């Protein structure tokens, strides 16, 4: 599966990388693992409410908001769990 990052997600990952390089590496690694094997053992949930078209991938204290379309994984946001759903 191909991975596409939005500009917002790239900025958020860069910000995380500046403060916590290990978390940034872990996030990118888990996203790549999910793209290679979406049926694996991942903490993924379909969101509800205004975000009902998206899914979230939980990686430690961070949440990745994404959707899947035609074998493409679109990453929209990567945020700390306290800020992820605002």
N, CA, C and O atoms as a GROMACS GRO file, in nm:
protein
  344
    1UNK      N    1   0.084  -0.117   0.000
    1UNK     CA    2   0.000   0.000   0.000
    1UNK      C    3   0.089   0.124   0.000
    1UNK      O    4   0.188   0.131   0.073
    2UNK      N    5   0.054   0.221  -0.081
    2UNK     CA    6   0.129   0.346  -0.091
    2UNK      C    7   0.087   0.440   0.022
    2UNK      O    8  -0.031   0.443   0.059
    3UNK      N    9   0.181   0.517   0.076
    3UNK     CA   10   0.153   0.610   0.185
    3UNK      C   11   0.166   0.753   0.134
    3UNK      O   12   0.265   0.790   0.072
    4UNK      N   13   0.062   0.834   0.161
    4UNK     CA   14   0.066   0.977   0.127
    4UNK      C   15   0.045   1.057   0.254
    4UNK      O   16  -0.052   1.036   0.327
    5UNK      N   17   0.136   1.150   0.281
    5UNK     CA   18   0.126   1.237   0.397
    5UNK      C   19   0.075   1.374   0.353
    5UNK      O   20   0.122   1.428   0.252
    6UNK      N   21  -0.021   1.430   0.427
    6UNK     CA   22  -0.064   1.567   0.400
    6UNK      C   23   0.046   1.662   0.447
    6UNK      O   24   0.134   1.622   0.524
    7UNK      N   25   0.041   1.787   0.401
    7UNK     CA   26   0.139   1.886   0.445
    7UNK      C   27   0.131   1.904   0.597
    7UNK      O   28   0.233   1.919   0.664
    8UNK      N   29   0.010   1.902   0.649
    8UNK     CA   30  -0.011   1.918   0.793
    8UNK      C   31   0.055   1.804   0.870
    8UNK      O   32   0.119   1.828   0.973
    9UNK      N   33   0.039   1.681   0.822
    9UNK     CA   34   0.098   1.566   0.890
    9UNK      C   35   0.251   1.573   0.887
    9UNK      O   36   0.316   1.538   0.985
   10UNK      N   37   0.307   1.618   0.776
   10UNK     CA   38   0.453   1.631   0.765
   10UNK      C   39   0.504   1.733   0.868
   10UNK      O   40   0.604   1.709   0.935
   11UNK      N   41   0.435   1.848   0.879
   11UNK     CA   42   0.475   1.950   0.977
   11UNK      C   43   0.465   1.895   1.118
   11UNK      O   44   0.553   1.920   1.201
   12UNK      N   45   0.358   1.820   1.147
   12UNK     CA   46   0.340   1.765   1.280
   12UNK      C   47   0.449   1.663   1.312
   12UNK      O   48   0.500   1.660   1.424
   13UNK      N   49   0.484   1.580   1.215
   13UNK     CA   50   0.592   1.482   1.237
   13UNK      C   51   0.725   1.551   1.260
   13UNK      O   52   0.804   1.507   1.344
   14UNK      N   53   0.752   1.658   1.186
   14UNK     CA   54   0.877   1.732   1.206
   14UNK      C   55   0.882   1.793   1.346
   14UNK      O   56   0.987   1.793   1.410
   15UNK      N   57   0.768   1.844   1.392
   15UNK     CA   58   0.762   1.902   1.526
   15UNK      C   59   0.786   1.795   1.633
   15UNK      O   60   0.859   1.818   1.730
   16UNK      N   61   0.726   1.678   1.615
   16UNK     CA   62   0.747   1.567   1.708
   16UNK      C   63   0.893   1.524   1.705
   16UNK      O   64   0.952   1.495   1.809
   17UNK      N   65   0.953   1.521   1.586
   17UNK     CA   66   1.092   1.479   1.570
   17UNK      C   67   1.188   1.573   1.644
   17UNK      O   68   1.288   1.529   1.700
   18UNK      N   69   1.156   1.704   1.644
   18UNK     CA   70   1.242   1.800   1.714
   18UNK      C   71   1.244   1.776   1.865
   18UNK      O   72   1.347   1.791   1.930
   19UNK      N   73   1.128   1.737   1.919
   19UNK     CA   74   1.121   1.722   2.064
   19UNK      C   75   1.144   1.578   2.111
   19UNK      O   76   1.193   1.556   2.222
   20UNK      N   77   1.110   1.480   2.027
   20UNK     CA   78   1.118   1.340   2.070
   20UNK      C   79   1.146   1.250   1.949
   20UNK      O   80   1.054   1.196   1.887
   21UNK      N   81   1.273   1.236   1.916
   21UNK     CA   82   1.313   1.160   1.795
   21UNK      C   83   1.267   1.014   1.800
   21UNK      O   84   1.230   0.959   1.696
   22UNK      N   85   1.270   0.952   1.917
   22UNK     CA   86   1.230   0.812   1.927
   22UNK      C   87   1.084   0.793   1.893
   22UNK      O   88   1.048   0.698   1.823
   23UNK      N   89   0.998   0.882   1.942
   23UNK     CA   90   0.856   0.873   1.910
   23UNK      C   91   0.832   0.893   1.761
   23UNK      O   92   0.749   0.824   1.702
   24UNK      N   93   0.903   0.986   1.700
   24UNK     CA   94   0.886   1.011   1.557
   24UNK      C   95   0.925   0.887   1.476
   24UNK      O   96   0.854   0.851   1.382
   25UNK      N   97   1.034   0.823   1.512
   25UNK     CA   98   1.076   0.701   1.442
   25UNK      C   99   0.974   0.589   1.462
   25UNK      O  100   0.944   0.515   1.369
   26UNK      N  101   0.921   0.577   1.583
   26UNK     CA  102   0.821   0.476   1.614
   26UNK      C  103   0.694   0.499   1.532
   26UNK      O  104   0.637   0.404   1.478
   27UNK      N  105   0.650   0.624   1.524
   27UNK     CA  106   0.528   0.657   1.448
   27UNK      C  107   0.545   0.621   1.302
   27UNK      O  108   0.458   0.555   1.244
   28UNK      N  109   0.654   0.663   1.242
   28UNK     CA  110   0.678   0.634   1.100
   28UNK      C  111   0.689   0.484   1.077
   28UNK      O  112   0.635   0.433   0.979
   29UNK      N  113   0.758   0.415   1.166
   29UNK     CA  114   0.770   0.269   1.153
   29UNK      C  115   0.635   0.199   1.160
   29UNK      O  116   0.609   0.108   1.081
   30UNK      N  117   0.550   0.239   1.254
   30UNK     CA  118   0.418   0.176   1.269
   30UNK      C  119   0.329   0.206   1.149
   30UNK      O  120   0.253   0.120   1.105
   31UNK      N  121   0.338   0.327   1.095
   31UNK     CA  122   0.260   0.361   0.975
   31UNK      C  123   0.302   0.271   0.859
   31UNK      O  124   0.218   0.220   0.786
   32UNK      N  125   0.434   0.253   0.842
   32UNK     CA  126   0.484   0.167   0.735
   32UNK      C  127   0.443   0.022   0.757
   32UNK      O  128   0.407  -0.048   0.662
   33UNK      N  129   0.448  -0.024   0.882
   33UNK     CA  130   0.405  -0.161   0.913
   33UNK      C  131   0.258  -0.180   0.880
   33UNK      O  132   0.220  -0.282   0.822
   34UNK      N  133   0.176  -0.083   0.915
   34UNK     CA  134   0.032  -0.091   0.885
   34UNK      C  135   0.007  -0.092   0.735
   34UNK      O  136  -0.079  -0.166   0.687
   35UNK      N  137   0.082  -0.011   0.661
   35UNK     CA  138   0.066  -0.005   0.516
   35UNK      C  139   0.103  -0.139   0.451
   35UNK      O  140   0.042  -0.180   0.353
   36UNK      N  141   0.202  -0.207   0.507
   36UNK     CA  142   0.246  -0.336   0.452
   36UNK      C  143   0.154  -0.450   0.491
   36UNK      O  144   0.142  -0.547   0.416
   37UNK      N  145   0.087  -0.440   0.607
   37UNK     CA  146   0.001  -0.548   0.654
   37UNK      C  147  -0.116  -0.491   0.735
   37UNK      O  148  -0.114  -0.497   0.858
   38UNK      N  149  -0.220  -0.434   0.668
   38UNK     CA  150  -0.331  -0.372   0.740
   38UNK      C  151  -0.412  -0.469   0.826
   38UNK      O  152  -0.483  -0.426   0.917
   39UNK      N  153  -0.402  -0.597   0.800
   39UNK     CA  154  -0.478  -0.694   0.879
   39UNK      C  155  -0.400  -0.741   1.002
   39UNK      O  156  -0.445  -0.831   1.072
   40UNK      N  157  -0.285  -0.681   1.026
   40UNK     CA  158  -0.202  -0.720   1.140
   40UNK      C  159  -0.261  -0.675   1.273
   40UNK      O  160  -0.375  -0.629   1.278
   41UNK      N  161  -0.184  -0.688   1.378
   41UNK     CA  162  -0.229  -0.657   1.513
   41UNK      C  163  -0.200  -0.509   1.544
   41UNK      O  164  -0.097  -0.476   1.604
   42UNK      N  165  -0.292  -0.420   1.503
   42UNK     CA  166  -0.277  -0.276   1.525
   42UNK      C  167  -0.399  -0.224   1.598
   42UNK      O  168  -0.508  -0.281   1.587
   43UNK      N  169  -0.381  -0.118   1.674
   43UNK     CA  170  -0.493  -0.056   1.745
   43UNK      C  171  -0.554   0.050   1.653
   43UNK      O  172  -0.520   0.168   1.661
   44UNK      N  173  -0.645   0.005   1.566
   44UNK     CA  174  -0.710   0.093   1.470
   44UNK      C  175  -0.860   0.092   1.498
   44UNK      O  176  -0.920  -0.013   1.520
   45UNK      N  177  -0.919   0.211   1.498
   45UNK     CA  178  -1.063   0.224   1.517
   45UNK      C  179  -1.120   0.319   1.413
   45UNK      O  180  -1.053   0.414   1.370
   46UNK      N  181  -1.244   0.293   1.374
   46UNK     CA  182  -1.317   0.386   1.288
   46UNK      C  183  -1.373   0.494   1.378
   46UNK      O  184  -1.434   0.464   1.481
   47UNK      N  185  -1.354   0.620   1.340
   47UNK     CA  186  -1.399   0.730   1.424
   47UNK      C  187  -1.547   0.757   1.404
   47UNK      O  188  -1.607   0.713   1.306
   48UNK      N  189  -1.605   0.830   1.496
   48UNK     CA  190  -1.748   0.863   1.492
   48UNK      C  191  -1.766   1.014   1.487
   48UNK      O  192  -1.670   1.089   1.501
   49UNK      N  193  -1.889   1.058   1.466
   49UNK     CA  194  -1.919   1.200   1.467
   49UNK      C  195  -1.870   1.268   1.341
   49UNK      O  196  -1.881   1.214   1.231
   50UNK      N  197  -1.814   1.388   1.358
   50UNK     CA  198  -1.770   1.465   1.241
   50UNK      C  199  -1.649   1.404   1.172
   50UNK      O  200  -1.617   1.440   1.058
   51UNK      N  201  -1.581   1.313   1.238
   51UNK     CA  202  -1.464   1.246   1.180
   51UNK      C  203  -1.498   1.104   1.133
   51UNK      O  204  -1.409   1.020   1.121
   52UNK      N  205  -1.626   1.078   1.106
   52UNK     CA  206  -1.673   0.942   1.077
   52UNK      C  207  -1.611   0.880   0.952
   52UNK      O  208  -1.613   0.758   0.937
   53UNK      N  209  -1.558   0.960   0.863
   53UNK     CA  210  -1.498   0.908   0.740
   53UNK      C  211  -1.354   0.860   0.760
   53UNK      O  212  -1.293   0.807   0.668
   54UNK      N  213  -1.300   0.879   0.880
   54UNK     CA  214  -1.160   0.851   0.906
   54UNK      C  215  -1.142   0.739   1.006
   54UNK      O  216  -1.235   0.698   1.076
   55UNK      N  217  -1.018   0.690   1.012
   55UNK     CA  218  -0.976   0.592   1.112
   55UNK      C  219  -0.863   0.654   1.192
   55UNK      O  220  -0.801   0.752   1.150
   56UNK      N  221  -0.836   0.594   1.309
   56UNK     CA  222  -0.720   0.640   1.385
   56UNK      C  223  -0.635   0.520   1.422
   56UNK      O  224  -0.685   0.412   1.454
   57UNK      N  225  -0.506   0.542   1.416
   57UNK     CA  226  -0.408   0.443   1.456
   57UNK      C  227  -0.342   0.494   1.584
   57UNK      O  228  -0.286   0.603   1.586
   58UNK      N  229  -0.350   0.415   1.689
   58UNK     CA  230  -0.292   0.455   1.818
   58UNK      C  231  -0.149   0.405   1.826
   58UNK      O  232  -0.122   0.287   1.809
   59UNK      N  233  -0.058   0.499   1.852
   59UNK     CA  234   0.084   0.466   1.866
   59UNK      C  235   0.134   0.536   1.992
   59UNK      O  236   0.171   0.654   1.988
   60UNK      N  237   0.134   0.465   2.102
   60UNK     CA  238   0.175   0.524   2.230
   60UNK      C  239   0.082   0.639   2.266
   60UNK      O  240  -0.039   0.621   2.272
   61UNK      N  241   0.140   0.756   2.290
   61UNK     CA  242   0.060   0.874   2.324
   61UNK      C  243   0.019   0.954   2.201
   61UNK      O  244  -0.036   1.064   2.215
   62UNK      N  245   0.043   0.903   2.083
   62UNK     CA  246   0.012   0.974   1.960
   62UNK      C  247  -0.099   0.903   1.883
   62UNK      O  248  -0.116   0.782   1.893
   63UNK      N  249  -0.174   0.982   1.805
   63UNK     CA  250  -0.281   0.929   1.723
   63UNK      C  251  -0.257   0.974   1.579
   63UNK      O  252  -0.225   1.091   1.553
   64UNK      N  253  -0.274   0.881   1.487
   64UNK     CA  254  -0.260   0.910   1.344
   64UNK      C  255  -0.399   0.901   1.284
   64UNK      O  256  -0.464   0.796   1.289
   65UNK      N  257  -0.446   1.012   1.227
   65UNK     CA  258  -0.577   1.017   1.164
   65UNK      C  259  -0.555   0.993   1.014
   65UNK      O  260  -0.477   1.063   0.950
   66UNK      N  261  -0.625   0.892   0.960
   66UNK     CA  262  -0.600   0.854   0.821
   66UNK      C  263  -0.726   0.793   0.759
   66UNK      O  264  -0.825   0.767   0.827
   67UNK      N  265  -0.719   0.770   0.628
   67UNK     CA  266  -0.818   0.689   0.560
   67UNK      C  267  -0.747   0.608   0.452
   67UNK      O  268  -0.632   0.634   0.418
   68UNK      N  269  -0.818   0.509   0.400
   68UNK     CA  270  -0.762   0.422   0.297
   68UNK      C  271  -0.851   0.431   0.173
   68UNK      O  272  -0.972   0.415   0.183
   69UNK      N  273  -0.790   0.456   0.058
   69UNK     CA  274  -0.864   0.463  -0.067
   69UNK      C  275  -0.780   0.400  -0.177
   69UNK      O  276  -0.668   0.442  -0.202
   70UNK      N  277  -0.836   0.300  -0.242
   70UNK     CA  278  -0.773   0.240  -0.360
   70UNK      C  279  -0.626   0.208  -0.338
   70UNK      O  280  -0.540   0.249  -0.416
   71UNK      N  281  -0.596   0.135  -0.232
   71UNK     CA  282  -0.461   0.092  -0.202
   71UNK      C  283  -0.366   0.208  -0.171
   71UNK      O  284  -0.245   0.196  -0.189
   72UNK      N  285  -0.422   0.321  -0.124
   72UNK     CA  286  -0.342   0.436  -0.083
   72UNK      C  287  -0.380   0.470   0.060
   72UNK      O  288  -0.498   0.484   0.092
   73UNK      N  289  -0.281   0.484   0.146
   73UNK     CA  290  -0.302   0.522   0.285
   73UNK      C  291  -0.276   0.672   0.295
   73UNK      O  292  -0.162   0.717   0.283
   74UNK      N  293  -0.383   0.749   0.318
   74UNK     CA  294  -0.372   0.895   0.329
   74UNK      C  295  -0.361   0.934   0.475
   74UNK      O  296  -0.455   0.913   0.552
   75UNK      N  297  -0.247   0.991   0.514
   75UNK     CA  298  -0.224   1.034   0.651
   75UNK      C  299  -0.257   1.183   0.658
   75UNK      O  300  -0.196   1.264   0.588
   76UNK      N  301  -0.354   1.219   0.743
   76UNK     CA  302  -0.397   1.358   0.753
   76UNK      C  303  -0.338   1.431   0.872
   76UNK      O  304  -0.297   1.547   0.860
   77UNK      N  305  -0.334   1.365   0.988
   77UNK     CA  306  -0.282   1.431   1.107
   77UNK      C  307  -0.209   1.331   1.196
   77UNK      O  308  -0.243   1.213   1.201
   78UNK      N  309  -0.108   1.381   1.266
   78UNK     CA  310  -0.034   1.304   1.367
   78UNK      C  311  -0.026   1.394   1.488
   78UNK      O  312   0.048   1.493   1.488
   79UNK      N  313  -0.103   1.362   1.594
   79UNK     CA  314  -0.109   1.450   1.710
   79UNK      C  315  -0.099   1.371   1.840
   79UNK      O  316  -0.122   1.250   1.844
   80UNK      N  317  -0.063   1.443   1.944
   80UNK     CA  318  -0.066   1.385   2.078
   80UNK      C  319  -0.209   1.353   2.113
   80UNK      O  320  -0.301   1.421   2.067
   81UNK      N  321  -0.229   1.253   2.194
   81UNK     CA  322  -0.365   1.206   2.224
   81UNK      C  323  -0.454   1.312   2.286
   81UNK      O  324  -0.576   1.307   2.269
   82UNK      N  325  -0.397   1.408   2.358
   82UNK     CA  326  -0.477   1.514   2.419
   82UNK      C  327  -0.536   1.610   2.317
   82UNK      O  328  -0.638   1.673   2.342
   83UNK      N  329  -0.471   1.622   2.201
   83UNK     CA  330  -0.512   1.720   2.100
   83UNK      C  331  -0.574   1.656   1.977
   83UNK      O  332  -0.623   1.728   1.889
   84UNK      N  333  -0.574   1.526   1.967
   84UNK     CA  334  -0.604   1.458   1.841
   84UNK      C  335  -0.745   1.478   1.789
   84UNK      O  336  -0.764   1.478   1.667
   85UNK      N  337  -0.844   1.493   1.874
   85UNK     CA  338  -0.981   1.494   1.827
   85UNK      C  339  -1.046   1.631   1.832
   85UNK      O  340  -1.167   1.642   1.816
   86UNK      N  341  -0.969   1.735   1.852
   86UNK     CA  342  -1.023   1.872   1.860
   86UNK      C  343  -1.039   1.931   1.722
   86UNK      O  344  -1.083   2.045   1.707
   0.00000   0.00000   0.00000
